[in-house]
Amino acid sequence: MRPGAAGLCARLGLADAPLTRFPDGSRPVYAVGDEHVLKLFPGAAAQDGIAEGRVLTHLQGRLPTPTPRIRDFGPCENGWQYVLMSRLHGENLAGAWDRVPRDHRERLVTEVGETLAVLHSLDPGPLGDVLGPGDWGAFLDRQRAGAVRRQRAHGLPAGWLEQIPDFLASVPLPRDPDGCLLHTEVMRQHLMVDPDGWRLTGLFDFEPAMIGDRAYDFVGVGLFVTGGDPDLLARLAKAYGRSFDPSVLLAYTLLHVYSDLPWYLRELPVPGAETLPALAEAWFGTPG
């Protein structure tokens, strides 16, 4: 992998820049010196590379929180795609969170809410040819049909599995929402922060972006930004400009492309909660 990445960097005029692979992530991603990042997409995921290049180009300079600036993107060898982008500076919020004082956490979630509000206000039309799912109602039907099977495969106990069909049937979700540009995985792992003052310095990883119902983006927000803290979620929602019914957010949690309820229960255990409505309130409820 590294020789191919080095050859691509040489072709892009960065032959002399040190190349260091990041240890995390589902795709090969390299720091190219201090100013660039190279992300590679194998042939089976080439469309994801095209989508990320297009989305980042669409977003450049338009959000309150910086996003990587596109330097170049396109095909490389054997059907692979690449995205060369600017490197966001700061510290990953997931690793820093335990050190962030409470008042700064409140400001950070406010910044996340403001950023999401702008993201969702942008016209996604220019990206309609590269982002799915197209028909939101059909997407919901597919996700509902496989919801129990997916959670069973992840090891969800039977007591939770048997509740899923009735719970999903009880929650009305829009089949034809006003389409918003969705990040789909807004979480601390995809946010950068400056520890000197604790301000957001970046939002990244738009590979799984979609066009759909804005509430879908609040799955990652509630689980992996505010982390089940009702006061932080309320503050973020106020900055965003609206809140969402907890049952809607748990329904989208179950229908999310990457849904893994047993993992979420390990990360955010809710002692005493034995029903999905109780779980919805515990994770996504807000005061008052």
N, C-alpha and C positions, 0 to 999 in steps of 0.2 A: 504493500500500500504506500509506504513512504517514498520509494523511488518514483512512483507515478505522481504523487503529490508534488514532489520536488520538481519533476519535469514540467508539470503544469504551472508551477510558480515561475519557473524560468521562462516559459512561454508568455506569461503575464507580466514579465519585466521585473520579477521579484527574486531573481536567482540568488542574490546575496543575503536575503533575509533569513534568519534562523527559523527553522520549522519545528514546532513542538506540538505533539498531539495532546488534546485535552482528554483526561481519563474518563469523563462522563459523556452521556449522550447516546442516542440510538444510531447515530450516523458518525462516520469518521470526520472529525473536526480538528483543524490545526490552527494554532496561533502562528502567524507569519510575521515574525518580528514583533514589534510592540504596537503596530498600528492596524494590522489586517487579520482577518480570520478567513480560512478556507474551509468550506463545508462541502462534503462529497456525498452524492446520492447514487447508489447502485442502479443498474438498469431497471430492476423491478420497482424501484421507487423514484424513477426519473421524473415523473409528473410532480412529485412533491418538491423537487428542486426547482422546477419551472415555476410552481406556485409560490414558493418562498421568494424567489427572485422578483417575481411580479408584485407580490404583496409589499415587500420592502421598498421597491421602487415607488409604489403608490403612496406609501406612508412617509417618505422622506421629508423631515422637517414639519410634519403636520400634527404630531402629538405633543402634549406637554412633557412627556417622558421621552428621552432620546431612544431611537431604534437604530439598529445598524444601518449604515449608509452603503448602498450597493456600489461596488467598484466595477464588477463585471459578473455575468453569469451566462451559462450556456452549456452545450454538450462537450464532453471530452471522450476518452477512449471507451470502446466496448459498450456504448449506449448509456454510460454514466453521465450525470449532470454535475455541475459545480456551481457554487455561489461564492464569490469573493466579496467580502464586506468589511467595513470598518470595525475595529475592535472597540467594544464598550469598556470603559474603565470603571473601577470600583471593586466592591466585594459582593459576592453572591449573597443575596438576602437570606437564603435558607441557612447558610453557615453562620451568618451574623445575628440572626434573630434573637437568640438567647441573650445577647449583649445589648440589645437595643432597649433603652429606657422606655417606660410606659408612655410618656408624653410624646416621644419621638415615634413610637409605634402608631400612635393616633394620627400624627401628621403623615406618616408614610401611607397608611391606608386611605387617608384623604386624597393623597396624590394618586393612588391607584384608582380611586373612584372617579376623579377628575379625568384621568387618562382614558378610562373605559368610556366615559361619557362622550369624549371627542371621537374615539375610535368608532363607536356605534353611530355617531352622527354623520360619518363620511359616506359618500355615495359608493356602494360596492359594485355598481354596474360595470365599471371597466374591468372588473375581475371575474365577471360571471362566466367567462369562457374557461377559466382555470380552477375555480373553486366550486365544490359541491355544497350540499347534495343535490341542488336543483329543485326538486319537489320536496318541500319540507314535510308535508303530510305523509308522503310515501316513505320518507326516511324514518319518521316516527313509527309507522306501521312495521317496517323491517326491524327496528330496534326493539319494539314491544314483542314481536314474534320470537325473538331470540333472547329475551331478557333473563328468563329463568335458566335456560341452558348455559348462558355465559356465566352467571353467578354460581351455578352448580359446578362448573368447570374450575372456578376459582376456590371452591371449597366452602361455599356459604352453607351453614347448617339448615336442615329442613324446616325448622321453625320460622326462619326468615323467608326461605324460598316459597313456602306455601302462601305467604301474604302478598307476593309481588303481583300476580295477575289482578286481584281485586283492587289493590292500591292503585295500580296504573289506570285501571278502568274508572276509578273514582276521581281522577285528577284531569280536569279539562285543559288541554294544551292546544294552542293555535295551530291549525293545519296550513294556514297561509299568512304568516306574520309579515310585518314590514321587515324585509330582509336587511339585516345588519352585518357588517364585517365583523366576524368573531375571531378572536385569538384561539379560543377553546381550551387553553391550558394556562390561564393566568394564575400563577402560583409563585411562591417565594423563590423556587428554583430557577425561574425565568426572569427574575428581577435583579438588577444590580443597584448597589447603594454605596454612597460615600460615607465611610464611618466617621469622618470629620464633619459632624453636624447632622448625619443621618438623613440625607436627601436621596431620592431616587436618581440614579444615573443611567438607567437603561431597562428596556423591556425587549426580550429577544425570543427566538424560536417560534417563528410564524409558519413553520412547515405544515402543521395541521389546521391552518386557518380554514374557516368555512363561511358561508353566508346563510344566516338563519335567525332564529328567535334570540333576542338579546339576553333573555334569562338563562340561556344555555351557558353563557360565559360565567355565570355566577356559581356554577358547580365548583370549579377550581378555586374561585375567590373564597367561598365559604369554607371549603375544606382545607385549603393550602395557603391562604393568605391570612384571613382572620381566624382560622383554626377553631371554629366552634365558639368563638368569643362573641356573645351577642352585642356587647357594647361597641366592639371594633366593627362588626358587620353593620350596625346601625350608623356608625360614623361614615363608613365607606358608602353606604347606600345614600346618605344625605348628600355627600359630595357628588355622587353619580346623578342624583335628581329623582330617584324613585327606589322603592323596595319591591320585593317579590314575595308571594305567598310561599311559606316554607314547604308546603306539599308540592308545589310546582318545581321547586329547586331539587327536592329529593327525587321526584319523578325523572327530571333530567339527569340526576346523578345515576339512576338505574339505566337510563337510555343512552348515556354518554358512550361515545365510540370506545373509550378506554376504561369503561366502568369496571371497578374491582371492589365490591362492597366489603368483602372480608379484610382487604388491606386497609380500607378507610376505618373499619371498626377497630383494627389494631392501632392505627395512628391516633384516632380520636374516640377512644372507648366511652360509652355512655352507660355507666352502671345503672341497672334498673329499667332501662328502656327496652321493652320487649316487643313493641309494635312499630311499624314503619311511620305512622303519624307522630308517635313520640320521638322517634329518631329525627324526623323532619324538624320538629320544634327545637330539639337539642342542638342540631348542627346549623340550622338556618333561621331560627327564630330571633327576633329582636325585642328589646324592652318596649313595653307599652303596646 
